[in-house]
Amino acid sequence: NEHLIIFPNPNTGSFTAEINLQTKEKVVLKVYNSRGQLFRRFVFEAGETKKEIDTTKWSKGTYHCILEQNSKKLTWKKIVVE
């Protein structure tokens, strides 16, 4: 079961992050840059399942997305911005 789906990947300006969780609590998507520094943080409120994320101002490269709930890591994905 995929908790986090990211498409398109690689992307050239935006991507969709979709979460597949049965939860009544918020979930946080943390994006880290290639140096392992926290770069962006997106909060999915209870019941929210999709976010369009604009990457036009991001540097090209690889980022790591970690999906967390109550500070517990649920899953991670690598994304590429071209």
C-alpha positions as CSV (number, residue, x, y, z in Angstrom):
1,N,0.0,0.0,0.0
2,E,1.5,3.3,-1.1
3,H,1.0,6.0,1.5
4,L,2.6,8.7,-0.8
5,I,2.3,9.0,-4.5
6,I,4.2,11.8,-6.3
7,F,3.7,12.6,-10.0
8,P,5.1,13.6,-12.4
9,N,8.6,12.5,-11.3
10,P,10.8,14.0,-12.6
11,N,9.0,17.3,-12.9
12,T,9.8,20.6,-14.5
13,G,7.6,23.1,-12.5
14,S,5.2,21.3,-10.3
15,F,4.2,18.0,-8.9
16,T,1.2,16.5,-7.2
17,A,1.7,14.8,-3.8
18,E,-1.2,12.5,-3.0
19,I,-1.5,10.6,0.3
20,N,-3.5,7.4,0.8
21,L,-4.2,7.2,4.5
22,Q,-7.3,6.6,6.5
23,T,-6.7,9.1,9.2
24,K,-8.5,11.9,11.1
25,E,-5.2,13.6,12.0
26,K,-3.0,15.9,10.0
27,V,0.0,14.5,8.1
28,V,3.2,16.5,7.3
29,L,5.2,16.1,4.1
30,K,8.8,17.3,4.7
31,V,11.0,18.0,1.8
32,Y,14.8,17.8,2.3
33,N,17.4,19.0,-0.2
34,S,20.4,17.0,-1.4
35,R,22.4,18.1,1.6
36,G,19.8,16.7,4.0
37,Q,18.5,20.1,5.1
38,L,14.8,20.6,5.7
39,F,13.8,22.7,2.6
40,R,10.0,22.8,2.7
41,R,7.1,21.6,4.9
42,F,3.6,20.9,3.7
43,V,0.7,20.1,6.0
44,F,-2.2,17.9,4.9
45,E,-5.1,18.6,7.2
46,A,-7.4,15.8,8.3
47,G,-9.3,14.6,5.2
48,E,-7.0,16.4,2.7
49,T,-5.4,13.9,0.3
50,K,-3.8,16.0,-2.5
51,K,-1.5,19.0,-2.9
52,E,-0.2,20.7,-6.0
53,I,3.4,21.8,-5.2
54,D,5.0,24.5,-7.3
55,T,8.7,23.8,-7.9
56,T,9.5,26.7,-10.3
57,K,11.7,28.5,-7.8
58,W,13.4,25.3,-6.6
59,S,16.9,24.5,-7.7
60,K,17.3,21.6,-10.1
61,G,18.2,18.4,-8.4
62,T,17.1,15.6,-6.2
63,Y,14.9,16.0,-3.1
64,H,13.8,13.6,-0.5
65,C,10.2,13.7,0.7
66,I,9.3,12.2,4.1
67,L,5.7,11.7,5.1
68,E,5.2,12.0,8.9
69,Q,2.4,11.7,11.3
70,N,2.9,12.6,15.0
71,S,6.6,12.8,14.3
72,K,6.6,9.2,13.1
73,K,8.0,8.5,9.6
74,L,5.4,6.7,7.5
75,T,7.3,6.6,4.1
76,W,9.7,8.5,1.9
77,K,10.2,9.2,-1.8
78,K,12.8,10.7,-3.9
79,I,11.8,13.4,-6.4
80,V,13.7,15.1,-9.2
81,V,13.3,18.7,-10.3
82,E,14.6,19.3,-13.8
